[in-house]
Amino acid sequence: MNPTLDLAKKIQAELAPAVCLRSGILLRRLKTVAGADVSYGRWEKHGFAAIVVCAYPDLEILEIASA
């Protein structure tokens, strides 16, 4: 296994307990939400990433970034 993948799995396991799955948690205080996606081609040397940040609850786009 790739050492970078091992590190990513370790970080994900450490962060997982902080995820709250209960509905209604502080939604009244929520101001922004974000979505991200990462992809790569099987034989490509580089990956691609995009992030969008939106105001909540109207989902007006506040910022877009890609690399």
C-alpha positions in Angstrom: 0.0 0.0 0.0 1.1 3.6 -0.7 2.5 5.4 2.4 0.4 8.5 1.4 -2.7 6.3 1.3 -1.8 4.9 4.7 -1.5 8.4 6.1 -4.8 9.5 4.6 -6.6 6.5 6.1 -5.0 7.2 9.5 -6.2 10.8 9.3 -9.6 9.8 8.2 -9.9 7.4 11.1 -8.9 10.1 13.6 -11.4 12.6 12.2 -14.3 10.2 11.8 -15.5 10.4 15.5 -15.9 14.2 15.0 -18.6 13.7 12.4 -22.1 14.3 13.8 -24.9 12.4 12.0 -27.8 13.8 14.1 -30.1 16.0 12.2 -30.8 19.6 13.2 -27.4 20.1 14.9 -26.9 23.9 15.0 -28.3 24.4 11.5 -29.6 27.8 12.6 -25.9 28.9 13.1 -24.7 27.4 9.8 -23.5 30.1 7.4 -21.6 28.4 4.7 -21.3 24.9 3.2 -18.7 23.5 0.9 -18.3 20.6 -1.6 -15.1 19.2 -3.0 -14.2 16.6 -5.6 -10.8 15.1 -6.5 -10.1 12.9 -9.5 -7.1 11.5 -11.4 -6.5 9.6 -14.6 -5.2 6.1 -14.2 -2.1 6.9 -16.3 -1.9 10.7 -15.6 0.9 12.3 -13.5 -1.5 14.9 -12.0 -4.8 14.9 -10.3 -7.6 17.4 -10.5 -9.5 19.1 -7.6 -12.4 21.5 -7.3 -14.0 23.1 -4.3 -17.1 25.3 -4.1 -18.2 27.3 -1.0 -21.8 28.4 -0.8 -23.8 30.6 1.5 -26.4 28.6 3.5 -29.3 28.3 3.2 -29.7 30.0 -0.2 -26.6 28.2 -1.7 -25.3 31.4 -3.4 -21.8 30.6 -4.6 -19.3 32.5 -2.6 -16.0 31.0 -3.9 -14.8 28.4 -6.4 -11.3 27.0 -6.6 -9.8 24.3 -8.8 -6.3 22.9 -9.5 
